[in-house]
Amino acid sequence: MKWEDTMNMQILPAVVALSVMTTASAGWSDGHQGAMDVPKITATQVLDGLDAPWDMAFLPDGTMFFTERCDGLSVRMPDGAVNALYGMKDKEGFADAGSDLFCEGQAGMLGVVPDSDFENNRTLYVYSTSSKYHGDGCKTNFERCDGNIVMKFKVSDDLKSVSDRTDIVKDIQYKPFDSDQPFGGPGAHNGGRIRIGPDGYLWVTGGDRHRGICPQDGSLLCGKVLRIDGDGNAHSDNNPPEGFDKRIYTYGHRNVQGIDFRPSDGRAFTAEHGPWHNDEITALVNGGNAGWDPAQNTGGRGECPDQYCGYEPNQQEAVDPAIRAAYTPMSDTRFEDLMPASWNNNGFSQGTGSAAFLKGENWGIYEGRLAVGIMGISFGDTPEGSRIDLISLTPDGLGINGITRMPLGFSDRFRGLVMGPDNALYVATDSGTIYKVTAESMK
């Protein structure tokens, strides 16, 4: 690994905006006077040479926990030193390792977040793929196959080791074998982002693991967002449909890799990948349905390859995204409890993943916007577009005011976004770098 400050790019305060603003000599159309505060954006490498960094989480002093999908959990100290804490099976150089933890396809060690009372209880949560709870349920892709878990650890005072591993969620489903789908290998669509909400509870995002029944089946945790306490128990106010697992906050999701909470009201918003069409940002409603239902023999569809209609029709060939969206909608209006998307990426699917609300006056006009990492997948009529979008959401969360592309001066597959205690945005890329992105107000 190469540490700190190997690259420093300063970008002039220019904006590429999708909305058009009009001015008059008396002031701006929103009523304030003078020029708008467009900040100067600077991107600096914090860590380089990593193996698929996936998520980061901070302590107030700037200590940064981070995961590498196929390696494990590490921590970067405020002075730049890195301690390797808990590795995947057979990984060397870590203080400890999990013999049941493995990396395959999109699966591995994913989300990480400290408990809201970390200062007192030293508790850290980690999402990972595990073989520990497979049992007899992973013989085919059409069985339950519990293979994604949430662990909690105690972190040592010197931040050099973790101990007392407890698996608080053991039954998030996993895809064990290849299927007849694009990106159809094992380990597909795990979700995996975990965050602590304003109420101190743990939120866990899932994916549909390429199984058609997952998102709408209330007995399975695939394709769901969970809200639980530090022991894995359901929040008492969760309100899923009758008969559903009580840990479920929302259901009907495809592959949620982004979740954060709007600073102004604490409302949860998710970001998730679409299937050749319609990446989505969604304002969550307790008990609500995101509307993804890739099951066969429903919604006017017949049978589909491996009982999964997520890429139909003509899943391996270029098809107008609008045709796909009509065939298997991301937000299917058949459902009365549908949570309509706030934004759908103009009907395209480009790998919209992680998300973080920008906090701090240093972000100027971007303060309070949702930063969304887009990995730039292109197929058929979908253009490639690796970028970070800054989305201004309406107060009711049902639409957007406009979108600005963050002027970084480079592009990559932006996998993980999180705000640091210094009001900087930290960004993990699939190419192996974690960046610190700062904003300097021009006022």
KEMAR-940087 format. One record per atom (N, C-alpha, C): x, y, z. Coordinates in steps of 0.1 Angstrom, whole numbers, plus 2048, in hexadecimal, padded with zeros to 3 digits. Atoms other than C-alpha are relative to their C-alpha. Last residue first. Layout:
N
XYZ;...
This chain:
443
8047F37FA;75194C806;80B805809;7FA7F4807;7629337EF;7FB80D806;8097F5803;75A915805;80780C7FB;7FC7F37FA;7758FA803;7F680B7FC;8067F4807;7698D77FC;80480C808;8047F47F8;77D8B8804;7FA80B7F8;8057F5809;77E8967F3;7FC80B809;8067F67F7;79487C806;7FC80C7F7;7FD7F2801;79B85F7EF;7F980880B;8097F87F8;79D83A7F5;80480E7FF;7FD7F37F9;7AE8277D9;7F5805809;7F88027F4;7AD8037CD;80480C807;7F2801804;7A08047A9;8097FF80C;7FD80E803;77D7FC7B6;80E7FE7FC;80180480E;77C81F7C5;8047F27FE;7F880D804;77682A7E9;7FD7FD7F2;80580780B;76B84F7F0;8097F47FD;7F680A803;76E86380F;7FA7F67F6;80680C805;75A883810;80B7F77FD;7FB80480D;76889E827;7F97F47FB;8097FB80B;7558AE843;8067FE7F2;7FA7F3804;7728A785B;7F88077F5;8027F67F5;75F88C86D;80580D7FD;7F78017F5;75F87884C;7FC80B80B;7FB7F47FB;742874834;8097FD80C;8047FD7F3;73E853822;80680D805;8007F27FC;73F8477FE;7FC80180F;8047FD7F2;7488247F2;80180F802;80780A7F9;74A8157CF;7FA80480D;8017FB7F3;7538317B7;7F77F7809;80C8077FB;75F81F798;7FE80380F;7FC80D7FC;77783978B;7F37F9804;80B8097FE;77785C77C;8057F2804;7FD80E804;78E87977D;7F47F8802;7F580080A;78D89F77F;8057F27FD;7F48067FA;77889E79F;80C8017F7;7F47FD809;75D8B7794;80D7FA806;7F57FA7F8;73F8A77A7;80C8017F7;7F5809800;7238A378D;80C806808;7F37FA804;7068B9796;80A7F5801;7F48097FE;6E28AD798;80C8087FB;7F67FF80A;6C18C179C;80C7F7804;8007F3805;6A28C77B1;80A8017F5;7F47F97FF;69B8A27B7;7FF80F7FA;7FA7FB80C;67C88E7BE;80D807802;80680680B;66887C7D8;8058047F2;7F880C804;67D8847F6;7FB7F97F4;80880B7FE;66289C804;8077F37FC;8038027F1;67C8B8808;7F87F3803;80B7F87FB;6888B37E4;7FD7FD80E;80D8077FE;6AA8A37DF;7F580A804;8087F77F7;6C98B57D1;7F27FA800;80E7FF803;6DF89A7C2;7F980880B;8047F97F5;70589C7C0;7F18047FE;80B7F6802;7108827A7;7FC80680E;8087FE7F4;7318707AA;7F780C7FE;8007F27FB;73E863789;7FA80080F;7FA8007F2;744845773;80180E806;7FF7F37F9;72D84A755;8057FF80E;7F78017F4;72B82F73A;80180E807;7F37FB801;70D834723;8087FE80D;7FC7F87F3;6F081C724;80E8057FE;8027F2802;6E3812701;80380980C;80A7FC80A;6F27F0702;7FF80F7FE;80580C807;7067EC722;7F58057F6;8077FD80C;71A805737;7FC7F37F8;80280C809;72480375B;7F98047F3;7FE7FE80E;731824768;7FE7F47F8;7F5807804;73781F78D;8027FF7F1;80580780C;72183A79A;80C7FA7FA;7F6806808;7278477BE;7FA7F87F5;80380E805;70B85D7CB;80B7FB7F7;7F5804809;71087D7E0;7FE7F17FD;7FC80F7FF;6EF8877EF;80A7FE7F5;80380980B;6EC8AD7F3;8057F2802;80D8067FF;6EB8BD815;7FC7F87F4;8038057F3;7078D580F;7F27FA800;80280E801;70D8D87E9;7FC7FA80E;80E803806;7078FE7E8;7FE7F1800;8077F5807;7259037FF;7F27FC7FB;80580580D;7368E2808;7F880A7F9;7F580080A;74B8F3823;7FC7FB7F2;8017F4807;72A8F9836;80B8017F5;7F77F67FD;72B8D5841;7FF80C7F7;8037F87F3;71A8B5838;80B80A802;7F57F77FD;7178A3816;7FD80980C;8047F2800;6FE886817;80C809804;7FD7F97F3;70E86580E;7FB80E7FF;8067F27FE;70684B7F4;80380680D;7FF7FA7F2;71582A7E7;7FB80E800;7FD8087F4;70A8187C7;7FF80880D;8027F77F5;6FD8247A6;8017F880D;7F88047F4;70B80B78D;7FF80A80B;7F17FE802;70281B76B;8087FB80D;7FA8077F5;6DD811767;80F8017FD;7F4808803;6CB82B751;8047F880D;80480D806;6A7838753;80C7F67FD;8057FE80E;6B185C758;7FD7F37F9;7F4800809;6C5851777;7FC8017F1;7FE80C807;6A5847789;80B8007F6;7F87FE80C;6A08617A4;8037F37FA;7FE7F2801;6898657C2;8078047F3;7F27FB800;67C8427BC;80180F800;7FC7FC80D;65883A7C6;80F806801;7F87F47FD;6548267E6;8058057F3;7F47FC807;63980D7DC;80680D805;7F77FA7F6;6208027F6;80D8047FA;8077F57F9;6047FD7DC;80980680A;8008017F2;61B7E77C6;7FA80C807;80A80A7FB;6127E37A2;7FE80180F;80C7F97FB;62680479C;7F47F6803;80C805806;6467F0799;7F4806806;80B7FC7F7;6648047A3;7F37FD7FA;7FA7FF7F3;6827F3792;7F680480B;7FD7F37FB;66B7E8776;80880080D;7FD8037F1;66E7C6766;80480D806;80280E7FE;65E7C8743;8027FC80E;80E804801;6587ED741;7FE7F1803;8077FA7F4;67B7F574D;7F17FD800;7FD8087F4;68A7DD734;7F880580C;80780C801;6787EF718;8027F780B;80E7FD7FD;683811725;7F87F37FE;8038017F2;6A7804726;7F1803804;8037F37FB;6A77FE701;7FC7FF80F;80E7FD802;6B57DB6FC;7FE80E806;8037F27FE;6D97D06F7;7F18027FD;7FF7F880C;6DC7AA6FA;7FB80F804;7F27FF804;6E3793717;8028097F4;7F77FB7F5;6C279772A;80E8027FB;7F4801808;6AB79570B;80C804809;7FF80B809;68D7A1720;80E8007F9;80980280B;69779F73C;7FA80D7FA;7F97FA80B;6B47A7753;7F87FE7F3;7FA7F37FD;6A37A2775;8078077F4;8037F780B;68B78776A;80780D800;7FD7F27FC;69976C781;7FF8097F3;80B7FB7F8;68C748780;80280F805;7FD8027F2;6AD73B774;7F6807809;7F48087FD;6A674B752;8037FE80F;7F47F8803;682759752;80C7F7803;7F48057FA;66074A751;80C8077FB;80080E7FF;642760748;80C7FB807;7F4807805;63E78574F;7FD7F0801;80280280F;61D798753;80C7F97FA;7FF7F3806;6277A5776;7FF7FF7F1;8077F67F9;62D781782;80280D7F8;80F803800;637760772;7F980A809;80780480C;65C76677B;7F17FE802;80580D800;66877A799;7FA7FD7F2;7FB80780C;67C79A793;7FC7F17FF;80580D7FF;6687AF7AB;8047F87F3;7F980A809;6777D07B3;7FB7F2802;80780380D;65D7E97C1;8087F67F7;7F87F980A;6707FB7DD;7FB7FC7F2;7FB80980A;6557EF7F5;8078087F5;8037FE80E;64E802815;8077F67F7;80980A805;64D7F6839;7FE8017F1;80180C7F7;65C816847;7F67F67FB;80C7FF7F8;65F82E829;7FF7F3808;80680B7FA;681832818;7F4804809;8027FC7F2;68A84F801;7F87F4807;80D8017FA;69783E7E2;80080580E;7FF7FB7F3;6B48447CA;7F2800806;8097F87F9;6B382E7AC;80580580D;7FB7FE7F2;6C681F790;7F7809807;8057FA7F4;6AD81C774;8077FC80D;8087F4800;6B6804758;7FE80580E;8007FA80E;6CE7E974E;7F780C7FF;7FD80B809;6C47D876F;8008057F2;80B805808;6C57F5789;8057F57F6;7FD80380E;6DF7FA7A4;7F37FC7F9;7FE80E804;6D58097C5;8017FF7F1;7FC80080E;6D68297D9;8027F27FC;7F780A805;6C382C7FA;8038037F2;80080180E;6B584980E;8097F57FB;7F7809807;6AD849833;7FD8017F1;80780A809;69C868842;80B7F77F9;7FD80D7FD;6AF87985E;7FA7F57F8;80B8077FA;69D89A859;8037F2804;80B7F77FC;6B68B484F;7F57FA807;7FD7F87F4;6D589E84F;7F4808805;8007F1803;6C6886835;80280880D;80B7FA7FA;6D086283F;80180F7FF;7FC7F57F6;6E684B82B;7F3807804;80B7FB7F7;6E382B817;80680B809;7FF7F27FA;6F681E7F9;7F5803809;7F37FE7FB;6FD7FB7EC;80380E806;7FE7F37F9;6D97F07E8;80E800805;7F28017FB;6D67D47CF;80480D806;7F7808809;6B37CC7C2;80E7FE805;7F37F9805;69B7D87DD;8077F67F7;8027FE80E;6767CD7E3;80C8077FA;7FD80C808;6787D1809;7FE8047F1;8057FF80D;67A7EC824;8037F37F8;8057F2801;67F7EC849;7FA8037F3;8017F980D;6837C684D;7FA80E802;7F47F8802;68E7B986F;8008097F4;8017F37FA;66B7AE876;80C8097FF;7F68007F5;66C79285D;80080E806;7F27FE803;64C795849;8097FF80C;7FA80C804;62B786852;80F8017FC;80380C7F7;6187A6852;8067F37FB;80D806802;6297C183D;7FE7F4809;80180780C;6487D284C;7F27FA7FE;80E803804;6447EC867;7FE7F97F3;80180580E;6647F087A;7F27FC7FD;8097F8809;65D80489A;8007FB7F1;80E8027FC;66B7EA8B2;7F68077F7;8057F47FA;68C7E98A0;7F17FF803;8087F6807;6937C5898;7FD80C808;80F8007FE;6AE7B28AB;7F980B7F8;80780680B;6D17AD89E;7F1800801;80180E7FE;6E37B38BF;7F97F97F4;7F2806800;6EE7D68B7;8017F2802;7F77FB7F5;6CA7E08AE;80E7F97FF;7FF8097F5;6B97DA88C;80980780B;7FD7F77F6;6AC7EC86D;8007F880D;8038047F3;6AE7D684E;80380C80A;7F87F77F7;6AC7E082A;7FB7FD80E;8067F97F5;6A07C3814;80A80B805;8087F5806;6A87B27F3;7F980980A;7FB7FB80C;6B4792804;7F780B7FA;7FA7F27FE;6A7790827;8078057F4;7F27FF803;68F773821;80580E801;7F98097F7;66D76C832;80F8007FD;7FE7FA7F3;65D78C823;8077F680A;80280B7F7;6617807FF;80480580E;80D7FF7FB;65E79E7E8;7FC7F580A;8047F27FC;6837A57E1;7F2800807;7FA7FA7F5;68E7807E1;7F980D805;80A7FE7F5;67676E7CA;80580980B;80B7F8804;68B7737AA;7F680380C;80B8097FE;6AC7687B8;7F38077FF;80480680C;6CA77B7AA;7F57F5802;7F880C803;6D87827CD;7FC7F87F4;80A80B803;6BB79B7D3;8077F37FC;80280180E;6D17B47E6;7F87F37FD;7FF80D806;6D37C080A;7FE8007F1;80680180E;6D87DF81E;8037F37FA;7F880A808;6DE7DF844;7F97FF7F3;80880280D;6D37FC85B;8097F77F7;7F880580B;6E07FB87F;7F77FD7F4;80180D805;6CE810899;8087FD7F4;7F68097FA;6DA82F8AA;7FF7F27FC;8058067F4;6BB8438A3;8097F7807;8017F67F5;6CD85988A;7FB7FB80D;80A7F5802;6D583A876;80080A80B;8087FD7F4;6F5825878;7F780C7FE;7FF7F37FB;700818856;7F880180E;8067FF7F3;7067F7844;80380E806;7FD7F47F9;70B7F281F;7F980080E;7F48007F8;70B7CE814;80480C807;8017F37F8;6F47CB7F6;80C802808;8008027F2;6FB7A67ED;7FC80D808;80B7F87FA;6F37A67C8;7FF7FE80F;8067F3806;70878B7B9;7F680680A;7FD7F47F8;71F7727CC;7FA80D7FB;8048007F1;71F7577B3;80480D807;7F88087F8;72276178E;7FB7FF80E;80880B7FA;70676F779;8087F7809;7FA7FF7F3;714791770;7FB7F4809;7F47F8801;6FB78E754;80680280E;8037F27FE;6E477175D;80D8087FC;8017FB80E;6E274C756;7FC80E801;80D801806;6EE742779;8008077F2;8037F980C;70E73A78B;7F27FF7FC;7FC80680D;70D72D7AE;7FE8097F4;7F48097FF;70B7367D3;8067FC7F3;80180880C;6F57567D3;80C7F77FF;7F47FF809;6F37627F7;7FE7F77F4;7FD80A80A;6D676980F;80B8037F6;8027F880D;6D777E82E;8057F77F5;80980580A;6D376684B;7FC8097F5;7FA80C806;6EE76A866;7F97FB7F3;80A80480B;6E778C874;8077F57F9;80D7FC7FC;6F7793896;7F67FE7F6;8077FE80C;71777F891;7F1803804;80D8057FF;72C7858B0;7F88027F3;8097FF80C;75178A8AE;7F37F9804;80E8027FC;76078F8D1;7F78017F4;80380C7F8;78179E8C5;7F17FE802;80E8027FC;7917B88AF;7FD7F3807;80780D801;7B57C28AC;7F1802803;7F780A807;7CE7DF8A9;7F97F27FE;80480180E;7B77FC8B1;8097F77F8;7F57FC809;7CA8038D1;7FD7FF7F2;7FD7F27FE;7AB8028E6;80B8057F8;7F77FD7F5;7A17E18D6;80380F802;7F47FB805;7827DF8C0;80980480C;7FB7F77F7;7657C98CB;80E8047FB;7F38027F9;7557B98AE;80280A80B;7FB7F57F7;7337B689E;80C7FC807;7F88047F4;72B7A0880;80280D808;7FB7F47FA;7107A4865;8067FC80D;8027FE7F1;70B78684F;80480E804;7FB7F37FD;70777B82A;7FD80380F;7F27FE802;705757821;80680D802;7FC7F57F7;6E374982A;80F802800;7F27FD800;6DB73380C;80380D808;7FF7F57F7;6B5732809;80E806800;8028027F2;6B271B7EB;80480C808;80E7FF7FE;6AE7217C6;7FC7FD80F;8047F27FF;6D27287BE;7F2802804;8047FA80D;6DA7047C6;7FE80E802;7FD80A80A;6EA6EF7E2;7FD8057F2;7F87FA80B;6EC70D7FA;8037F67F5;8097F7809;6D1706814;8078067F5;80480880C;6E16E7825;7F98097F6;80880C7FD;6F36FC83F;7FE7F87F4;80580680C;70071C830;7F77F5803;80E8037FE;70472D852;7F97FA7F3;8038067F3;72A72F855;7F27FB802;80580E803;732734830;7FB7FA80D;7FB80A7F7;73575A835;7FA7F27FC;80480D804;732779820;8067F6809;7F7809808;738799833;7F97F47FC;808809808;7287B7845;80A7F87F7;7FA80380D;73C7C7862;7F77F67F8;809809808;7307D8882;8077FE7F2;7FF7FD80E;7487E889B;7F87F57F9;80780A809;7437EA8C1;8018057F1;7F6805809;75C7FC8D8;7FB7F67F5;80180E801;7417FF8F3;8097FA7F6;8018087F4;748821901;8007F17FE;7F77FB7F6;7568368E5;7FF7F880D;7F3806801;7438208CC;80A80480B;7FA7FE7F3;72182C8D8;80E7FA800;8027F27FD;7128318B5;80780480E;80C7FD7F8;7218108AC;7FF80E804;7FF8027F1;73D810892;7F2803806;8047F47F9;73680986D;8017FE80F;7FA7FE7F3;7427F1852;7FB80D806;8037F47F8;7337E4832;80780080D;8067F4806;7427CB819;7FF80B80A;8027F67F5;7587AD821;7FC80D7FA;7F47FF7F8;751795804;7FE80880C;8018027F2;7387927E8;80E800807;8027F37FA;7387A17C5;8007FF80F;8087F7808;7477817B6;7FF80E807;80480680C;75576C7D3;7F78097F8;8037F680A;7677767F3;7FD7F87F3;7FA80380D;767760812;7FB80B7F6;8027F4808;761762838;8077FE7F2;80C801808;75E74184A;7FE80B7F6;7FE80C808;78273E857;7F47FE7F7;80C8087FF;77E762865;8027F47F6;80780380D;7A077386A;7F47F7803;80880C7FF;7B5782886;7F97FF7F2;7FF8047F2;7D179C889;7F77F4803;80B7FA7F7;7D279E864;8027FA80E;7FC7F37FC;7F279884F;7F6807809;7F57FE7F6;7E677983D;80280F803;7F87F3802;7C577282C;80A80280B;7F3802805;7BB74D82E;80780D7FC;7FA80E7FF;796754834;80D8007F8;80880A805;78E77A835;8087F3801;80080480E;7A179084C;7F67F67FB;80880D801;79B7A386C;7FF7FC7F1;8078057F4;7B07C0879;7FA7F27FE;80980B806;7CB7CC861;7F97F880B;80080D7F9;7D97EC871;7F67F67FA;80B809802;7E280A85C;8017F3807;7FD80F7FE;7F7827866;7F47F87FE;7FE80780D;7ED849857;8047F1801;7F37FD804;7F085E877;8047F97F3;7FF7F2804;7CA85F87C;80E8047FB;7FF7F77F4;7CB83987C;80180E7FB;7F57F6802;7BF82485E;7FF80A80C;8037F37FA;7AB805868;80C8097FD;7F47F97FB;7A87E4856;7FC80D806;8027F47F8;78D7CA84F;80D806805;8057FF7F2;7917AF835;7FE80E805;7F58017F6;7A37A3815;7FA80180E;7FB80D7FF;78979B7FA;80C7FE80A;80A80A802;7727B97FD;8067F2801;7FD80480D;78A7D180D;7F97F37FD;80080E804;77B7E182B;8057FF7F2;80480280E;78280283C;8017F17FD;80180E803;784810860;7FC7FF7F1;80880580B;78F834861;8017F17FF;7FD80E802;79C846880;7F67FA7F6;7FB80280E;79486B87A;8057F27FE;7F27FB801;79187589F;8067FE7F2;8007F1800;76A87289E;80E8057FE;8017FB7F3;76C84D893;80280F800;7F87F87F8;76684586F;7FD80180E;8087FA7F5;75882B857;80A80780A;7F87F97F6;76481F835;7F680580B;8077F77F7;75680781B;80A80680A;80E800802;7607F27FC;7F880A809;8067FA7F4;7857F37F6;7F18027FE;80E7FE800;78C7DB7D9;7FA80680D;80780B808;7AF7D07E1;7F1802802;8098097F9;7C27EF7ED;7FA7F67F7;7FB80D801;7E07FF7DB;7F77F6808;7FF80580E;7D88227E6;8057F1801;7FA80D801;7CD833807;8007FB7F1;7FD8047F2;7C685780E;8067F3801;7FF80E7FC;7C78657EB;8037FE80E;7F28057FC;7BD8897E8;7FF7F2804;80080E7FD;79F8997D6;80E7FC803;7F2806800;7998BE7D8;7FF7F2803;7FF80E7FD;7788D07D0;80E7FB7FE;7F5806807;7758F67D1;8027F2805;7F38027FA;7539007DD;80B7FB7F7;7FC80D807;7369107C9;80E7FD806;7F38047FA;72892B7E1;8037F27FA;80280C7F9;70D93B7CB;80E7FB805;7FC80C806;71395F7C1;7FE7F4809;7F2802803;6FF97B7D0;8037F37FA;7F97F6808;6DD97D7E0;80F7FC7FE;7F47FA7F9;6C69627EB;8088097F7;8027F67F6;6A295E7DE;80C806807;8048057F3;6A293D7CD;7FF80A80B;80E804800;6A194E7AB;7FB7FA80D;80380D806;6C295F7B1;7F17FC802;7FC80C7F8;6C69847B7;7FD7F37F9;8047FE7F2;6B99A77AC;8047F4809;7F77F67F9;6CD9A778C;7FC80180E;8057F2803;6BB987781;80980A808;7FD7F67F7;6C796377F;7FA80D7FC;8017F3806;6BC943770;80280B80A;8047F67F7;6C7920779;80080E7F9;7FD7F3805;6C8902762;7FB80B80A;80B7F67FF;6C98DF770;80580E7FB;80B804809;6E08C4764;7F4809801;80D8017FA;6FF8D4772;7F67FB7F6;80780580B;7248D176B;7F27FC805;80B8097FD;7338E8785;7FA7FB7F2;80980180C;7548F9786;7F57F6802;80E8017FC;7669037A6;7F78017F4;8077F37FE;7898FC79A;7F17FF802;8097FD80B;7958D97A1;7FA80E802;8087F57FC;7B38D27B7;7F88047F3;8057FA80B;7C38B07B3;7F680B805;8097F57FC;7DA8A27CC;7FB8087F4;8067F880B;7EA8817C8;7F880B805;7F880380C;80186C7DD;7FA8077F4;7FB7F5807;7F487D7FC;8087FD7F4;8017F17FE;7F1861814;8068087F5;8097F87F7;7FD83C814;80080F7FB;7FA7F3800;80A8247FA;7F6809807;8087F4800;800800800;80980D800;
